């Protein structure tokens, strides 16, 4: 007997896969941008690299979720971006340092996830 999963369960599975991919991307991008800063990039560019890191990590997570999900890329990417943002919020609260600048991170994670989800579905179809 074939077992079919419901649409919300598929969305959850895709978002969790996207979250794992986004966290992996975030770690790799952090190492890359840290190396760039060690090579002499001015310290004033750290906020730019931080926003770029969370945005690109969310795009990577949304891309993985969209490829896995096959359709509803916008929804999968949105769920992935929100999951990444909530994970980021949890880490920020636990380790301290919550500021209103976090809203910019959350917006970048949400928009990046949606963009990645749309791209992932379209890459899957082509």
N, C-alpha and C positions, 0 to 999 in steps of 0.2 A: 504494500500500500504506500503510495507516495504522499509525503507529508508536505503541505504547502504552508508557507509562513505568510502572515498577514502583512499588509502594506506598512503599518507602523513598526512592525518587528524588522522588516527589511530596512526601513529608514534608520532605525536604531543601530542595526548591525553596520550599515554603511557609515553612519556618523562615528561609531566607535572605531572602526577601521581608519577613518579619516583623522580622528583624534590621535591615534597612535602614530600615524604617518606625520601629522603636524608636529607632534612632540619630537619625533626623530629629526625632522627638518629643522626645528628650532635649535636643537642641540648642535647639529652640524653647522648651521648658519652662525651660531654664537661663536663656535671655534674659528670659523672663517673670518668673521668680522673682528674677533679678538686678535687674530694674526695680523690683520690689516692695521689695527690700532698700534700693535707692537712695532710695526714697520715705519711708523712715523705719521700716521694720519692724525690730525689735530684732535685733542680731547673734546673740543666743542661739537664735533660731529657724532658723539656718542648717542644723543637723543634721536638723530636721524637714523643711525644704524639700528637702534632698538626698535623703532617703528617699522623699519624695513624688514627686520628679522621676523617680527610677529606677523607682518603682512605676508611675506613670502612663505612662512611656515603654514599659515592658514590657506594660502593658495595650494601648497603641496598637499595638505590634508584634504581640502575640498576636491582636488584633482583625483586623489586616490578614492575618495568616497564616490565621486561621480563615475569613475571608471567601473567601480564595483557595482554601483547601483543601477546602471544602464539607462535610467530615466529619472525624472524629477531632480535634475542637477541643482537647480536653485534651492530647493528644499534641503537636499542632502548637504550642500555647501553651507547653507544657513545653520543647520543643526551642528555641523562640524565646527563652524566659526564660533557659535555660541558655547559649545562644549569646551573649545580651546580657551575662550574668554573666561568661562567659569573656573576652569583649571588654573588659569593665570590669576584670577581673583583669589582663589583658595590659597595659592602659594604666596600671594602678596599679603593677605591677611595673616597667615601663619608666620611669615618671616618679617612682617612689619613693612612700613614704607608706603602705605596706601596714600595716594594723592589723587587730586582730580585729573591729573595727566593720565591716569589709568583709563579714563573714558576714551581718550584718543587711541590707546592700545586696543580697547574693546571694539571700537569702531573699525579699526584696521583689521582686526581678526575676523569680524563679521563680514565685512566687505570682501576681504581676501578669500574667505571660505566660500562665499557665494560665487565669486569669479572662478575659483578653482572648480567648483561643482559644475558650473555651466561648461567650462572647458573640458572637464572629464567626460561628461556625457557626450559632448560633440566629438571628442576624440574616439570614444568607444563606437560611435555610429559610423565613423568614416573608415 
